[in-house]
């Protein structure tokens, strides 16, 4: 294998591939990046952690074809120190590669292609196309609600639902203490053939949120013939990820009818500022925060701890409701941070029932949070 490639293009690709690599444990190969030089396809880079399989194609001048695995962590570090426009990569033995440019040269001990995991192939059963920015923003808005509890694996991901007749794309996440629902009206650049429902694991969601460009480039989402996988194709990138297989809970059944609930409108910025202030003294054992709505004044305060207590008041304007509720302060803050409207609406039945929070005048995106029951 021998090739010449633009330094910045290779550096960016290798940095992205490194985000899914894991340190070598029982299987050394998953800490390596497979580099394949092809005169017909250019330079192909592959990485895997067995849950996410990532492939990127970049342009290069291929002198000799070949394939070999390079240690991802160290390749990434060394490329950050190359400052010339191009670098040369040459395989000099069965398990050695030299990367050089002007006065810099690195020789890597490598892995043969036969030792590297086989990149999965797929045959398309169905697919649809959406813009990268839409996917990125809406995944970000629901990702925080995914459960961290390993005893219920189906909740370790976000449920995606597609309803063709309604042109609706739903993303849902829950950890049983909170539920995040985002129902989008979408115009598919290419719609699927049938309604779809699947659960995307948190790790794949996090990768996509961090890696998808904030542009309207088309992302083709492919449902392969073999169940349990999903494929994302955009620009020079191919991602094959595992799905979580199982029955997601009936989330619709726990969404309350807000028409009969108490409604309170508040300013998002004021609420977030107060939450951040009192969080400084929230007890780490519980992170409880008290919300005391008393007509036009909201008092936000922590319980008295060994450190002390913190309190801030927020003006509510024309509110006429009175209720006192206790929440996990992190759950409350997550919901507020991910709603970017200036005004929020909160709906309550009583201090023991779930609260529904949503942006004012928007019904398609909301969070339901279970309160912490007060000690009798």
C-alpha positions in Angstrom: 0.0 0.0 0.0 1.3 3.5 -0.9 -0.6 6.8 -1.2 -0.5 10.5 -0.8 -3.4 12.3 0.9 -4.3 15.8 2.1 -3.3 16.1 5.8 -6.3 18.0 7.0 -8.8 15.7 5.4 -7.1 12.6 6.8 -6.8 14.2 10.2 -10.5 15.1 10.4 -11.6 11.6 9.3 -9.3 9.8 11.8 -10.4 12.1 14.6 -14.0 11.1 14.0 -13.3 7.4 13.8 -11.5 7.7 17.1 -14.7 8.7 18.8 -16.0 5.2 18.7 -12.8 3.2 19.3 -12.3 1.6 22.7 -9.0 0.7 24.4 -7.7 -2.7 23.5 -8.9 -5.2 26.1 -9.5 -8.9 25.2 -9.6 -8.0 21.5 -6.8 -5.7 20.3 -8.4 -5.0 16.9 -11.1 -2.7 18.2 -8.5 -0.1 19.1 -7.3 0.0 15.4 -8.4 1.8 12.3 -8.4 -0.2 9.1 -7.0 1.7 6.2 -7.8 0.4 2.7 -6.3 2.0 -0.4 -8.3 1.4 -3.6 -7.6 3.0 -7.0 -11.4 2.9 -7.8 -12.7 4.1 -4.4 -9.9 6.1 -2.9 -8.9 5.8 0.7 -11.4 3.9 2.9 -11.1 4.1 6.7 -13.0 1.8 9.0 -13.5 1.5 12.8 -15.8 -0.5 15.0 -16.6 -1.2 18.6 -19.1 -4.0 17.6 -22.1 -1.7 18.3 -21.2 1.0 15.8 -19.4 0.3 12.6 -18.1 3.5 10.9 -16.7 3.8 7.4 -15.4 7.0 5.8 -14.1 7.5 2.2 -11.7 10.2 1.3 -9.9 11.3 -1.8 -6.3 10.3 -2.1 -3.7 9.6 -4.8 -3.4 5.8 -4.6 0.0 4.6 -5.9 -0.3 1.0 -4.7 -3.4 -0.7 -3.3 -3.5 -2.5 0.0 -5.1 -2.7 3.4 -3.7 -2.6 7.0 -4.8 -1.6 10.5 -3.2 1.3 12.3 -3.5 2.0 16.1 -6.2 4.7 16.2 -5.3 6.6 19.3 -1.6 7.1 18.3 -2.4 7.7 14.6 -4.8 10.5 15.8 -2.1 12.0 18.1 0.6 12.0 15.5 -1.5 13.5 12.7 -2.2 16.5 14.9 1.5 17.3 14.7 1.8 17.2 10.9 1.6 20.7 9.4 2.3 20.1 5.7 -0.5 20.1 3.1 0.1 16.5 2.2 1.5 13.4 3.8 2.7 10.1 2.3 1.7 6.7 3.7 3.5 3.6 2.7 3.4 0.0 3.9 6.9 -1.3 4.2 6.3 -4.8 5.6 3.6 -7.2 6.5 2.9 -5.3 9.7 4.6 -1.9 9.4 3.5 1.5 7.9 5.5 4.7 7.5 3.8 8.1 7.5 6.1 10.9 6.4 6.1 14.5 5.4 9.2 16.7 5.1 11.2 16.2 8.3 8.6 14.1 10.1 8.4 10.4 9.9 6.5 7.8 12.1 6.7 4.0 11.7 3.7 2.2 13.1 3.4 -1.5 14.2 0.2 -2.5 12.5 -2.5 -5.2 12.2 -3.1 -7.3 9.1 -6.4 -7.0 7.4 -7.2 -10.6 8.2 -7.1 -9.8 11.9 -9.5 -7.0 11.7 -13.3 -7.5 12.2 -15.3 -7.9 9.0 -17.3 -4.8 8.3 -21.0 -5.8 8.1 -22.8 -5.7 4.7 -26.5 -5.1 4.3 -29.4 -5.4 1.8 -32.0 -2.7 2.0 -35.5 -3.6 3.0 -36.7 0.0 3.3 -35.2 3.5 3.6 -36.1 7.2 4.0 -34.3 10.5 3.7 -34.3 13.5 6.1 -32.0 16.5 6.5 -29.0 16.2 8.9 -30.0 19.3 10.8 -33.5 18.0 11.6 -32.2 14.7 12.8 -29.4 16.3 14.9 -31.6 18.8 16.6 -34.5 16.5 17.5 -32.2 13.7 18.7 -30.5 16.2 21.0 -33.9 17.3 22.4 -34.8 13.8 23.4 -31.5 12.1 24.2 -31.3 13.4 27.8 -34.3 11.3 28.8 -32.8 7.9 27.9 -32.4 5.6 30.8 -29.0 4.8 32.4 -30.4 1.7 34.1 -28.9 -1.5 32.6 -31.6 -3.7 34.1 -34.1 -2.6 31.5 -32.3 -2.5 28.2 -35.2 -1.4 26.0 -35.2 2.0 27.9 -31.4 2.4 27.1 -32.5 3.9 23.7 -34.9 6.3 22.1 -38.0 5.0 20.4 -38.5 6.3 16.8 -41.9 6.1 15.2 -42.8 7.0 11.6 -46.4 7.3 10.5 -46.7 7.9 6.8 -50.3 9.1 6.5 -49.8 11.7 9.1 -46.3 12.6 7.9 -45.3 12.3 11.5 -41.9 11.3 13.0 -41.8 10.8 16.7 -38.8 10.5 19.0 -39.5 9.3 22.6 -37.3 8.6 25.6 -37.9 7.6 29.2 -36.2 6.4 32.3 -39.5 5.8 34.1 -39.0 9.0 36.2 -39.4 11.3 33.2 -40.8 11.0 29.7 -39.6 13.1 26.7 -41.8 13.3 23.6 -41.1 15.0 20.4 -43.7 14.7 17.6 -42.5 16.2 14.3 -44.5 17.0 11.2 -41.9 16.2 8.5 -41.6 16.3 4.7 -39.4 13.4 3.8 -37.0 13.9 1.0 -37.8 10.3 0.3 -40.4 8.6 2.5 -40.3 5.0 3.7 -42.6 2.4 2.1 -44.3 1.5 5.3 -44.7 2.8 8.9 -41.6 2.2 11.0 -40.9 1.7 14.7 -37.5 0.9 16.2 -35.3 1.8 19.3 -31.9 3.5 18.7 -29.4 2.9 21.5 -28.0 5.8 23.4 -24.4 5.3 22.2 -25.4 5.5 18.6 -27.6 8.6 19.3 -24.8 10.3 21.0 -22.4 9.6 18.1 -24.9 11.0 15.6 -25.7 14.1 17.7 -22.0 14.9 17.8 -21.1 13.9 14.3 -24.0 14.9 12.0 -23.3 18.2 10.3 -25.6 21.2 11.2 -26.7 21.5 7.6 -29.6 20.3 5.4 -27.5 17.7 3.6 -29.6 14.5 3.0 -29.2 11.6 5.4 -30.4 8.3 4.0 -31.6 6.0 6.8 -31.7 2.4 5.7 -33.6 -0.5 7.3 -31.7 -3.6 6.3 -33.2 -7.0 5.7 -31.5 -8.4 8.8 -33.4 -7.3 11.9 -31.6 -5.5 14.7 -29.6 -3.1 12.5 -29.9 0.4 11.1 -27.8 2.3 8.6 -27.1 6.0 8.2 -25.5 7.2 4.9 -24.4 10.8 4.2 -21.7 12.5 2.2 -18.6 10.2 2.5 -19.9 8.4 5.7 -21.5 5.0 6.3 -22.6 4.0 9.8 -24.1 0.6 10.6 -25.4 0.4 14.1 -27.3 -2.1 16.3 -30.8 -1.5 17.4 -32.3 -2.5 20.7 -34.8 -5.2 20.0 -37.9 -5.5 22.2 -41.3 -3.9 23.0 -41.1 -0.2 24.1 -43.6 0.7 26.9 -46.9 2.3 25.9 -45.9 5.9 26.6 -49.2 7.4 25.2 -51.1 5.9 28.2 -49.3 8.0 30.7 -49.6 11.4 29.0 -52.2 13.4 31.0 -55.1 15.4 29.6 -53.8 19.0 30.3 -57.2 20.7 29.8 -58.2 19.7 33.4 -54.8 20.6 35.0 -53.5 23.8 36.6 -51.5 25.9 34.2 -48.6 28.1 35.0 -46.6 30.2 32.5 -43.0 31.4 33.4 -40.0 32.9 31.7 -37.5 30.2 30.7 -34.4 32.4 31.4 -35.6 33.4 34.9 -36.3 29.8 35.8 -33.0 28.5 34.5 -31.1 31.2 36.3 -32.8 30.3 39.6 -32.3 26.6 39.2 -28.6 27.0 38.5 -28.3 29.2 41.6 -30.0 26.8 44.1 -28.3 23.8 42.5 -25.0 25.0 44.0 -26.2 23.8 47.4 -28.4 20.9 46.4 -27.6 17.8 48.5 -25.8 15.3 46.3 -27.7 12.4 47.9 -31.0 13.4 46.3 -30.6 16.7 44.4 -34.0 17.8 45.6 -35.4 21.2 44.7 -38.7 22.7 46.0 -40.9 24.8 43.8 -43.4 26.8 45.8 -45.9 28.6 43.5 -47.9 31.2 45.4 -49.9 33.3 43.0 -47.5 35.6 41.1 -44.3 34.5 43.0 -42.4 31.3 42.6 -39.9 30.4 45.3 -37.2 27.9 44.4 -35.2 26.5 47.2 -33.2 23.5 48.4 -33.8 21.5 51.5 -31.6 22.4 54.5 -28.4 20.4 54.3 -25.1 20.2 56.2 -23.9 23.0 53.9 -26.9 25.2 54.2 -29.8 26.1 51.9 -30.2 28.3 48.8 -33.3 30.2 47.7 -34.4 32.5 44.8 -37.7 33.9 43.9 -39.1 34.3 40.3 -41.9 36.7 39.3 -44.7 34.9 37.5 -46.7 37.8 36.3 -50.5 37.0 36.3 -50.3 33.5 37.7 -53.2 32.7 40.1 -52.3 29.1 41.1 -50.9 27.9 44.4 -49.0 24.6 44.6 -45.8 23.3 46.2 -43.9 20.5 44.4 -40.5 18.7 44.9 -38.4 17.5 42.0 -35.0 16.1 41.2 -33.2 19.3 40.2 -31.2 17.6 37.4 -34.4 16.4 35.7 -35.9 19.9 35.9 -32.8 21.5 34.5 -32.4 19.0 31.6 -36.0 19.8 30.5 -35.6 23.6 30.7 -32.2 23.6 28.9 -33.6 21.6 26.0 -36.6 23.9 25.5 -35.4 27.0 23.7 -38.6 29.1 23.7 -38.6 32.2 25.9 -41.8 31.1 27.7 -42.6 27.7 29.2 -45.9 26.2 30.3 -46.2 23.9 33.4 -49.2 21.7 34.0 -50.0 20.2 37.5 -52.8 18.2 39.1 -51.4 18.1 42.6 -48.0 17.8 44.4 -48.0 14.0 43.9 -49.0 13.7 40.2 -46.6 14.1 37.2 -45.9 17.6 35.9 -46.0 18.3 32.2 -43.6 21.0 30.9 -43.7 22.3 27.3 -42.7 25.4 25.3 -45.6 27.9 25.3 -48.1 27.4 22.5 -46.3 24.2 21.3 -48.0 20.9 21.9 -45.7 18.6 19.9 -42.7 18.7 22.3 -43.0 18.1 26.0 -41.5 16.5 29.1 -43.4 14.7 31.9 -41.5 14.6 35.2 -42.5 12.6 38.3 -42.3 14.6 41.5 -40.6 13.5 44.7 -43.3 12.7 47.2 -43.1 14.8 50.3 -42.5 13.0 53.6 -45.7 12.8 55.6 
